[in-house]
Amino acid sequence: MAAWLGRVSLGDAWYNMYSRLLRTKPVGSMAHSSDDLTELAEGSAVGLAKVLTTVDLVSLGVGSCVGTGMYVVAGLVAKAMAGPGVILSFIIAAVASILSGVCYAEFGVRVPKTTGSAYTYSYVTVGEFVAFFIGWNLILEYLIGTAAGASALSNMFDSLANHSISDFMITHLGTVRGLGKGEDTYLDVLALVIALVVTAVIALGVRNTVGFNNVLNVVNLVVWVFMIIAGLFFISSSNWEGGKFLPYGWSGVMQGAATCFYAFIGFDIIATTGEEAKNPNTSIPYAITVSLVTCLTAYVSVSVILTLMVPYNLIDGSAPLMEMFAVHGFMWGKYTVAVGSIAGLTVSLLGSLFPMPRVIYAMARDGLLFRFLSHVTALTHTPTVACVVSGSLAAVLALLVSLRDLIEMMSIGTLLAYTLVSVCVLLLRYQPDEQTDTHQFDSEVQDMDSLKHEDAKDDQILTENDGSSSYHTGRTEGEGDDSDFHTGHASLLKRLLGGHYYTLRLRLGMPDVSVRPTPATGRIVTRCTLSLFFMSFLLWSTIIFGVEQGTGAGAVISGLMATMMAGSLGKLLIMIIQQPESTRSLPYMAPCVPFVPAAAILVNSYLMLKLSPLTWARFTIWCLIGLLIYICYGVWHSTLELNAREQQAHASSYQRYDDHLDDTFSPGDDLYPQEQDERPYQGYQQRKEGPERSQQQMQTFQNSLTCLGRKQLDFFTSASATFWTRSEMCLRT
């Protein structure tokens, strides 16, 4: 008996912890919340102004991506990882970014009236623990991005000074060993100063406005065109010949792609500006696509010119684009590129530092981080404490850690955060709608009816053209109603497959469009998605460390295991397809679900495993620190936890409402005392007024119970209605 009680208490404790980890923030709390303090103009009491056009959003995305990515990452990857194959690395990283970008865009439009971050979206839709983990990784992303931007600016100034700054620091301050990959690293005091200055600027309320961002992007564009045209006069095809294009093989290309992913992380800024965009439903997806394509074009073109002008092993790692002109004696070109470097790196630095205190502020306001970090200065309307703390940490990292290590650390945090976003999108698409508005439901029914008529017409056309009516004639009503694999109108797919469309649907076991998801189907998708997430890492680990690096029988066994796991992944996708999808319509929805989120999970997990073991060690330490903070502080001081405790304490303060009632009542008892029947008859008027007085007394009785909970009130309402109805019947008889 004692053992059974122990199991029960342990199960209750586990259920309570499970409920805490998966509790979500109410959507209603997001409307005009205190998060807007950092966005509102002084004296404004309304929400954010819708002033951003599509061009502004594209400028924000390009400015956040191109800076460090074009002026630093291309040279680092080409020199140490991929050689001229850095071109392929950028293309692979761009594909992964596009897959994650469409999922991020849908994740953003699911939650209205947010100032914008994946942390906020996941807190409202998925749960507290996932939100904390994503927010903690976003802090790492912005923290490393700020340190990397400061370090890149320091390297650029050092290159302009012919490396006299670094020589001075090494001579007078010495070097530090072990912070990088075993090499000596000097104390970059200039990067420390740059990070602190930018932190002071942000804390004082001077923000990176859209106009300033556009001006710097114009400078970037002019310098980019100049580099391409001027570089054509110094290129040499011999730098690609004789196996020099892939000196490190495809493994180096994939490792470079994992690092190049850092160069595409700016699109999340676009997805967080929905409340400020004039037409977010079309501007955000379009701006994400255009900015990613623009950045890819810039990176590929610059990488081509760089690797054709300078042999990959002679590329300067600190300021590659400036030094490629200096190698050929074209100093005027070097200083022109320096102007673009200052503009691009400044935008990237401000773009990384500005959202970081905002994420910290949002998490601290929700109680997941220490509350003092949510303090907002009334003078500047900025979270000053969060700015100072985050900027100081970034400055220390810029002082101690080399630029290459910073970029790799940032890539792994970003990859994991975007992978979790893809997982969340896949989960939410197949969960039942908890709250459905009646008008919305009616419109959805009308839409399904119209789809049925359209599908019937398409079926008739396909039957007449193809003559394959075996499936159509035997199909019951509604079986042909669906959208193309849960992604939208199926007309294009129907035209491509013809009469085989419904055969494919039948063989895959896809549900009818009228079928709605249930909690049971939602749990099936949850289990399949989590299995897909973990199995993707296991699959790529087997391929990378077993097949690529293995030999002989070990490689063969690893290949067979990888084949079996790939088949299991396909089976999981089929199981997800067979579940009904939510009929909720969003302004923007990621296409080809579940294939696009699944592809994003697979690509991102592969790129993460291609990063160095030291990067994983640092990232693990960061995650353990965050987990310790959440377990020891966040889970107990969360706003949702405090509200739940307050409600529990408030409910326990009530006394039982039936303590004073007599429970000896039986159906055979009289409703009135015997002496009431002995009173003289007072006529029909008295009987007529009786029910009116009864209703008044019943209303008074109900009002006296307003202090009780809803369940108690409903109970007494039903009981009192029965009581007064029986009394009325007795009076009439």
ZAMARGU-4260 file (C-alpha; in steps of 0.2 Angstrom, whole numbers, plus 5000, padded with zeros to 4 digits):
<rodrens>
0) 5000/5000/5000 | 5014/5012/5004 | 5023/5008/4988 | 5007/5011/4978 | 5004/5028/4987
5) 5022/5032/4983 | 5019/5028/4964 | 5003/5039/4965 | 5012/5054/4972 | 5027/5052/4960
10) 5014/5052/4946 | 5005/5067/4952 | 5022/5076/4954 | 5026/5071/4936 | 5009/5077/4930
15) 5011/5094/4938 | 5028/5096/4931 | 5022/5091/4914 | 5008/5104/4915 | 5020/5117/4920
20) 5032/5114/4905 | 5018/5114/4892 | 5007/5129/4899 | 5004/5142/4886 | 5002/5161/4888
25) 4984/5168/4884 | 4983/5176/4867 | 4973/5190/4874 | 4987/5195/4885 | 4997/5200/4869
30) 4986/5214/4863 | 4995/5231/4868 | 5005/5223/4881 | 5019/5231/4890 | 5031/5224/4877
35) 5026/5239/4866 | 5035/5251/4878 | 5051/5248/4868 | 5042/5252/4852 | 5030/5266/4856
40) 5035/5284/4852 | 5036/5296/4867 | 5018/5301/4872 | 5010/5288/4861 | 4996/5278/4870
45) 4991/5268/4854 | 4999/5253/4846 | 5013/5253/4833 | 5011/5263/4817 | 5009/5254/4801
50) 5022/5263/4791 | 5034/5249/4784 | 5032/5245/4766 | 5038/5230/4757 | 5054/5239/4751
55) 5058/5244/4770 | 5056/5226/4775 | 5068/5220/4761 | 5080/5233/4766 | 5079/5227/4784
60) 5082/5210/4779 | 5096/5213/4767 | 5105/5225/4779 | 5105/5213/4794 | 5112/5199/4783
65) 5124/5206/4771 | 5136/5215/4783 | 5146/5202/4792 | 5141/5188/4780 | 5148/5197/4764
70) 5163/5205/4772 | 5169/5192/4784 | 5161/5175/4782 | 5165/5172/4764 | 5183/5174/4767
75) 5184/5164/4783 | 5175/5149/4775 | 5185/5150/4758 | 5201/5150/4768 | 5199/5137/4781
80) 5184/5126/4776 | 5179/5125/4758 | 5190/5135/4746 | 5181/5141/4731 | 5168/5128/4735
85) 5161/5142/4747 | 5150/5146/4732 | 5141/5129/4735 | 5141/5132/4754 | 5132/5148/4752
90) 5119/5140/4740 | 5116/5125/4752 | 5114/5137/4767 | 5102/5148/4757 | 5091/5133/4754
95) 5091/5129/4772 | 5087/5147/4776 | 5072/5147/4764 | 5065/5131/4771 | 5066/5139/4789
100) 5060/5156/4783 | 5043/5150/4777 | 5040/5141/4793 | 5046/5156/4803 | 5034/5167/4793
105) 5019/5156/4797 | 5024/5155/4815 | 5024/5174/4816 | 5006/5177/4808 | 4998/5164/4821
110) 5000/5176/4835 | 4992/5194/4833 | 4998/5210/4840 | 5016/5205/4845 | 5032/5215/4845
115) 5039/5200/4837 | 5050/5185/4842 | 5050/5167/4841 | 5050/5166/4860 | 5033/5175/4860
120) 5026/5165/4847 | 5031/5148/4855 | 5025/5154/4872 | 5008/5157/4866 | 5006/5142/4854
125) 5017/5128/4861 | 5022/5129/4879 | 5033/5137/4892 | 5048/5126/4891 | 5050/5126/4872
130) 5048/5145/4873 | 5062/5147/4886 | 5073/5136/4876 | 5070/5146/4860 | 5072/5162/4869
135) 5088/5156/4877 | 5095/5152/4860 | 5089/5168/4852 | 5099/5177/4866 | 5114/5167/4861
140) 5112/5171/4843 | 5111/5190/4846 | 5125/5189/4859 | 5137/5181/4847 | 5131/5192/4833
145) 5135/5208/4843 | 5152/5201/4848 | 5156/5195/4830 | 5151/5212/4823 | 5162/5221/4835
150) 5176/5209/4831 | 5174/5211/4813 | 5174/5230/4814 | 5190/5229/4824 | 5198/5218/4811
155) 5193/5230/4798 | 5201/5245/4807 | 5216/5234/4810 | 5218/5230/4792 | 5216/5248/4787
160) 5230/5252/4799 | 5241/5238/4792 | 5239/5227/4807 | 5248/5239/4818 | 5233/5238/4831
165) 5234/5220/4833 | 5253/5220/4834 | 5252/5233/4848 | 5240/5223/4858 | 5250/5207/4856
170) 5266/5216/4861 | 5259/5225/4876 | 5245/5213/4882 | 5251/5197/4876 | 5240/5182/4869
175) 5228/5170/4877 | 5229/5152/4873 | 5214/5139/4873 | 5200/5151/4870 | 5200/5147/4851
180) 5204/5130/4843 | 5220/5129/4851 | 5228/5144/4843 | 5234/5160/4851 | 5221/5174/4852
185) 5225/5191/4857 | 5215/5202/4868 | 5204/5213/4856 | 5202/5228/4867 | 5196/5238/4851
190) 5181/5226/4849 | 5177/5228/4868 | 5177/5247/4866 | 5166/5246/4850 | 5153/5234/4859
195) 5152/5245/4874 | 5149/5261/4863 | 5135/5253/4853 | 5128/5247/4869 | 5128/5264/4876
200) 5119/5271/4860 | 5106/5258/4861 | 5103/5260/4880 | 5101/5279/4877 | 5087/5276/4865
205) 5095/5280/4849 | 5088/5267/4837 | 5093/5260/4820 | 5079/5269/4810 | 5073/5263/4794
210) 5079/5279/4785 | 5097/5276/4792 | 5096/5258/4787 | 5091/5262/4770 | 5105/5274/4767
215) 5118/5262/4773 | 5111/5249/4762 | 5113/5260/4747 | 5131/5262/4751 | 5132/5243/4753
220) 5124/5241/4736 | 5136/5254/4727 | 5151/5246/4735 | 5145/5228/4730 | 5143/5233/4712
225) 5160/5242/4712 | 5168/5226/4719 | 5161/5215/4705 | 5165/5227/4691 | 5183/5231/4697
230) 5187/5213/4702 | 5184/5207/4684 | 5200/5216/4679 | 5211/5205/4692 | 5203/5188/4690
235) 5213/5172/4686 | 5205/5155/4681 | 5221/5146/4687 | 5214/5148/4705 | 5201/5136/4701
240) 5211/5123/4691 | 5220/5107/4696 | 5208/5102/4710 | 5208/5119/4718 | 5189/5122/4717
245) 5186/5109/4731 | 5202/5107/4740 | 5193/5101/4756 | 5181/5090/4747 | 5162/5089/4750
250) 5164/5087/4768 | 5172/5104/4769 | 5158/5111/4758 | 5145/5105/4770 | 5155/5111/4785
255) 5156/5128/4777 | 5137/5128/4773 | 5134/5126/4792 | 5145/5141/4795 | 5138/5151/4781
260) 5120/5149/4788 | 5126/5163/4800 | 5125/5174/4785 | 5106/5172/4782 | 5100/5174/4800
265) 5093/5192/4797 | 5076/5186/4789 | 5069/5184/4807 | 5069/5203/4809 | 5057/5203/4794
270) 5045/5191/4802 | 5044/5201/4818 | 5038/5217/4810 | 5020/5211/4806 | 5012/5225/4817
275) 5022/5239/4809 | 5020/5233/4791 | 5006/5241/4780 | 5001/5225/4772 | 5010/5211/4782
280) 5000/5197/4774 | 5009/5199/4758 | 5024/5210/4762 | 5032/5198/4775 | 5033/5182/4764
285) 5038/5193/4749 | 5051/5202/4759 | 5059/5186/4766 | 5060/5178/4749 | 5067/5194/4740
290) 5080/5197/4754 | 5086/5179/4754 | 5088/5179/4735 | 5097/5196/4736 | 5109/5190/4749
295) 5112/5174/4740 | 5116/5184/4724 | 5128/5195/4734 | 5137/5181/4743 | 5139/5170/4727
300) 5145/5185/4716 | 5158/5191/4729 | 5164/5173/4733 | 5167/5171/4714 | 5177/5187/4713
305) 5187/5184/4729 | 5192/5166/4725 | 5197/5170/4707 | 5207/5185/4712 | 5216/5177/4727
310) 5221/5159/4729 | 5211/5152/4743 | 5226/5148/4755 | 5232/5166/4753 | 5215/5175/4758
315) 5216/5187/4772 | 5204/5180/4786 | 5201/5196/4795 | 5197/5208/4780 | 5196/5197/4764
320) 5187/5209/4752 | 5199/5224/4756 | 5215/5214/4755 | 5210/5206/4739 | 5213/5223/4731
325) 5228/5227/4741 | 5236/5210/4735 | 5235/5217/4717 | 5241/5235/4722 | 5224/5243/4719
330) 5224/5253/4735 | 5210/5265/4730 | 5199/5249/4728 | 5204/5244/4746 | 5198/5260/4754
335) 5182/5260/4744 | 5178/5243/4750 | 5182/5249/4768 | 5168/5262/4766 | 5156/5248/4762
340) 5163/5237/4776 | 5160/5251/4789 | 5142/5253/4783 | 5138/5235/4782 | 5146/5230/4798
345) 5138/5244/4807 | 5120/5239/4802 | 5124/5221/4806 | 5130/5226/4824 | 5115/5237/4827
350) 5104/5224/4820 | 5111/5211/4832 | 5112/5222/4848 | 5095/5230/4846 | 5083/5215/4847
355) 5094/5206/4861 | 5088/5217/4876 | 5070/5215/4869 | 5070/5196/4870 | 5078/5197/4888
360) 5066/5210/4893 | 5051/5199/4887 | 5057/5184/4896 | 5061/5194/4912 | 5044/5201/4911
365) 5036/5184/4910 | 5046/5179/4925 | 5057/5166/4916 | 5073/5177/4919 | 5077/5188/4933
370) 5064/5201/4935 | 5076/5216/4937 | 5080/5213/4919 | 5063/5219/4914 | 5066/5237/4921
375) 5061/5250/4908 | 5068/5268/4909 | 5055/5281/4908 | 5067/5293/4900 | 5072/5283/4885
380) 5058/5270/4885 | 5071/5256/4883 | 5075/5241/4894 | 5091/5249/4900 | 5097/5235/4913
385) 5095/5222/4899 | 5104/5233/4887 | 5119/5235/4899 | 5120/5217/4904 | 5118/5210/4887
390) 5130/5223/4879 | 5143/5219/4893 | 5143/5201/4890 | 5145/5203/4871 | 5159/5215/4874
395) 5168/5202/4885 | 5166/5189/4871 | 5173/5200/4858 | 5188/5203/4869 | 5192/5185/4872
400) 5185/5174/4858 | 5191/5174/4840 | 5179/5179/4826 | 5179/5162/4818 | 5174/5154/4834
405) 5160/5167/4837 | 5153/5164/4820 | 5152/5145/4822 | 5144/5147/4840 | 5131/5158/4832
410) 5127/5146/4818 | 5123/5132/4830 | 5111/5142/4841 | 5102/5149/4826 | 5101/5132/4817
415) 5093/5124/4833 | 5081/5139/4836 | 5075/5138/4818 | 5073/5119/4819 | 5062/5121/4834
420) 5052/5134/4824 | 5049/5121/4810 | 5044/5108/4823 | 5031/5119/4831 | 5024/5124/4814
425) 5022/5105/4810 | 5014/5102/4827 | 5001/5117/4826 | 4995/5112/4809 | 4988/5096/4815
430) 4981/5101/4832 | 4962/5103/4835 | 4956/5121/4836 | 4951/5124/4854 | 4941/5140/4851
435) 4931/5142/4834 | 4920/5157/4831 | 4903/5153/4824 | 4904/5165/4810 | 4921/5158/4805
440) 4914/5141/4806 | 4900/5145/4795 | 4912/5153/4782 | 4923/5138/4783 | 4908/5127/4779
445) 4903/5137/4764 | 4921/5137/4758 | 4921/5118/4759 | 4904/5117/4750 | 4912/5128/4736
450) 4927/5116/4736 | 4916/5101/4734 | 4908/5109/4718 | 4924/5113/4711 | 4931/5096/4714
455) 4916/5088/4707 | 4919/5098/4691 | 4937/5094/4691 | 4932/5075/4693 | 4920/5076/4679
460) 4933/5084/4667 | 4946/5071/4672 | 4934/5057/4669 | 4930/5064/4652 | 4948/5067/4647
465) 4956/5052/4655 | 4942/5039/4655 | 4948/5033/4672 | 4932/5033/4681 | 4934/5018/4692
470) 4939/5027/4707 | 4927/5042/4704 | 4912/5032/4702 | 4915/5021/4717 | 4920/5036/4728
475) 4907/5041/4741 | 4902/5059/4744 | 4916/5070/4751 | 4930/5059/4747 | 4937/5069/4734
480) 4936/5085/4744 | 4953/5090/4749 | 4967/5102/4746 | 4984/5097/4738 | 4991/5087/4752
485) 4985/5099/4765 | 4993/5115/4757 | 4980/5124/4747 | 4970/5122/4731 | 4974/5106/4722
490) 4970/5111/4704 | 4989/5111/4699 | 4992/5094/4707 | 4977/5087/4699 | 4982/5093/4682
495) 4999/5085/4684 | 4993/5068/4690 | 4977/5067/4681 | 4966/5052/4686 | 4981/5046/4697
500) 4978/5060/4710 | 4964/5051/4719 | 4972/5034/4717 | 4988/5042/4726 | 4977/5049/4740
505) 4968/5033/4742 | 4984/5023/4744 | 4992/5036/4756 | 4976/5035/4766 | 4974/5054/4767
510) 4958/5060/4776 | 4944/5069/4769 | 4944/5088/4770 | 4928/5087/4781 | 4937/5077/4794
515) 4943/5088/4808 | 4958/5085/4820 | 4955/5078/4837 | 4965/5077/4853 | 4969/5059/4848
520) 4976/5063/4831 | 4985/5078/4838 | 4994/5067/4850 | 4999/5055/4835 | 5006/5070/4826
525) 5015/5076/4841 | 5023/5059/4844 | 5028/5057/4825 | 5035/5074/4825 | 5046/5072/4840
530) 5052/5055/4834 | 5056/5064/4817 | 5066/5077/4826 | 5077/5065/4836 | 5078/5052/4823
535) 5085/5065/4810 | 5100/5068/4822 | 5102/5050/4824 | 5102/5047/4805 | 5114/5061/4801
540) 5126/5055/4815 | 5126/5038/4808 | 5130/5044/4791 | 5143/5057/4796 | 5152/5047/4809
545) 5148/5029/4802 | 5147/5030/4783 | 5158/5045/4779 | 5172/5042/4792 | 5170/5023/4794
550) 5179/5010/4784 | 5176/4992/4779 | 5162/4982/4788 | 5158/4996/4800 | 5154/5008/4786
555) 5143/4994/4778 | 5133/4991/4794 | 5131/5010/4797 | 5124/5012/4779 | 5111/4998/4782
560) 5106/5006/4799 | 5105/5023/4790 | 5094/5015/4776 | 5082/5008/4790 | 5081/5025/4799
565) 5077/5034/4782 | 5063/5021/4779 | 5057/5025/4797 | 5057/5044/4793 | 5047/5041/4778
570) 5034/5030/4788 | 5033/5044/4800 | 5029/5057/4787 | 5016/5045/4780 | 5008/5044/4797
575) 5007/5063/4798 | 4999/5064/4781 | 4986/5052/4786 | 4980/5064/4800 | 4967/5078/4797
580) 4974/5095/4797 | 4967/5110/4805 | 4955/5120/4795 | 4960/5137/4802 | 4965/5149/4789
585) 4980/5160/4791 | 4986/5176/4781 | 5001/5166/4776 | 5004/5147/4778 | 5020/5138/4774
590) 5018/5127/4758 | 5019/5108/4756 | 5016/5104/4775 | 5023/5092/4781 | 5036/5091/4768
595) 5044/5108/4770 | 5045/5108/4789 | 5052/5090/4788 | 5065/5096/4775 | 5070/5110/4786
600) 5072/5099/4801 | 5083/5087/4791 | 5094/5100/4783 | 5096/5110/4799 | 5101/5095/4809
605) 5114/5090/4796 | 5122/5107/4796 | 5122/5107/4815 | 5131/5090/4816 | 5144/5097/4803
610) 5150/5110/4816 | 5166/5107/4826 | 5165/5097/4842 | 5172/5112/4852 | 5157/5122/4846
615) 5145/5108/4852 | 5154/5108/4869 | 5152/5127/4871 | 5134/5126/4865 | 5130/5112/4878
620) 5137/5122/4892 | 5126/5137/4887 | 5111/5126/4886 | 5115/5118/4903 | 5116/5136/4911
625) 5099/5140/4904 | 5092/5124/4910 | 5098/5127/4927 | 5091/5145/4927 | 5074/5138/4922
630) 5073/5124/4934 | 5079/5134/4949 | 5071/5151/4945 | 5060/5152/4929 | 5048/5138/4932
635) 5044/5144/4950 | 5044/5163/4946 | 5035/5162/4930 | 5020/5174/4928 | 5009/5160/4924
640) 5015/5150/4939 | 5012/5165/4951 | 4994/5168/4943 | 4990/5149/4946 | 4996/5150/4964
645) 4986/5166/4967 | 4970/5158/4960 | 4973/5142/4970 | 4975/5152/4986 | 4960/5162/4982
650) 4949/5147/4979 | 4955/5138/4995 | 4950/5153/5005 | 4931/5150/5002 | 4922/5139/5014
655) 4911/5125/5008 | 4894/5132/5003 | 4884/5117/5009 | 4891/5115/5027 | 4875/5122/5034
660) 4863/5113/5024 | 4852/5098/5029 | 4856/5083/5018 | 4841/5072/5025 | 4829/5078/5011
665) 4820/5064/5002 | 4809/5064/4987 | 4794/5059/4998 | 4796/5074/5010 | 4784/5089/5009
670) 4790/5105/5002 | 4781/5116/5015 | 4778/5113/5033 | 4761/5107/5038 | 4755/5123/5045
675) 4756/5132/5028 | 4741/5121/5022 | 4730/5127/5037 | 4731/5145/5032 | 4715/5152/5024
680) 4713/5153/5005 | 4717/5170/4998 | 4710/5169/4981 | 4717/5168/4963 | 4726/5185/4964
685) 4737/5178/4978 | 4741/5163/4967 | 4745/5173/4952 | 4757/5185/4962 | 4765/5170/4970
690) 4776/5165/4954 | 4781/5183/4952 | 4787/5184/4970 | 4795/5167/4968 | 4805/5174/4953
695) 4811/5189/4962 | 4816/5179/4977 | 4825/5167/4966 | 4834/5182/4958 | 4839/5188/4975
700) 4845/5171/4980 | 4856/5170/4964 | 4864/5187/4967 | 4869/5182/4985 | 4879/5168/4977
705) 4890/5179/4966 | 4905/5177/4978 | 4905/5158/4974 | 4914/5150/4959 | 4905/5146/4942
710) 4902/5128/4946 | 4894/5132/4963 | 4883/5146/4955 | 4877/5134/4941 | 4873/5121/4954
715) 4862/5133/4965 | 4854/5140/4949 | 4848/5123/4944 | 4843/5118/4962 | 4834/5135/4965
720) 4824/5134/4948 | 4818/5117/4953 | 4813/5122/4970 | 4803/5137/4965 | 4795/5128/4950
725) 4789/5115/4962 | 4782/5128/4974 | 4773/5136/4960 | 4765/5120/4956 | 4760/5117/4974
730) 4752/5135/4974 | 4742/5131/4959 | 4736/5115/4965
</rodrens>
